[in-house]
Amino acid sequence: MRLSARNQLAGRVIEVTEGEAIANVAVDVGGQRLVASITVEAARDLGLALGTDVVLVIKASDVMVAIDA
């Protein structure tokens, strides 16, 4: 699959937590833990489970920066 999105991070699923409608998918990307919230239906359709190799595709209109004040 090829995508126009340039923000792509390869990683491995380390946890999938399903709620009623949303699944939180934790992914290890080079030692960093990132969490994606997707529908439970999508998580099941993709067969996401511990150890699944995935690519996170990030599309955001805003990026915020914060500091300790």
HELIX and SHEET records of a PDB file:
HELIX    1   1 VAL A   40  LEU A   46  1                                   7    
SHEET    1   A 4 GLN A  32  THR A  39  0                                        
SHEET    2   A 4 ILE A  22  VAL A  29 -1                                        
SHEET    3   A 4 GLN A   8  GLU A  18 -1                                        
SHEET    4   A 4 ASP A  53  VAL A  57 -1                                        
END                                                                             
